[in-house]
Amino acid sequence: MQIKDVMTRDVKLVSPDTPVAVAARLMRQQDVGSLPVGADDRMVGMLTDRDIVLRAVADGKDCKSATAGEVMSKEILYCFDDQDIEEVARNMGEQQIRRLPVVDRDKRLVGIVSLGDLSARGDKECAGDALESISSAPSSEA
């Protein structure tokens, strides 16, 4: 089974100048923990709930004026829509990440995949192994 068979397709993208408070409300409305950040038709980062807590709230930034571009994670890890779910789950475990943007071979954003997607619609064993890898090692996310 491929990632395109289990990914979430309706992904909201925010711009780097989107205020953190607006992005957080969008996360709540969409019931997601991350949003891709894009500019000029390309992803430039990922904004996670963890980024908001550690780089905005904990640093005392005003979430109404701080922007997604200021607090996002700039290193973008992604997978391709035609990759096998076992391979992606293994990579997610090794990289200690719970969600990945999904791109096509032209590197255009086409979706997002989470461990929940893999478990609910894909291979529960692969998702479980990935979660175990993520949970057993110290997190490297900033």
PyMOL commands that set and color helices and strands:
alter all, ss='L'
color gray80, all
select helices_A, chain A and resi 3-5+20-30+49-57+68-71+85-95+115-121+124-136
alter helices_A, ss='H'
color red, helices_A
select strands_A, chain A and resi 34-39+42-48+79-80+99-103+109-114
alter strands_A, ss='S'
color yellow, strands_A
deselect
rebuild
show_as cartoon
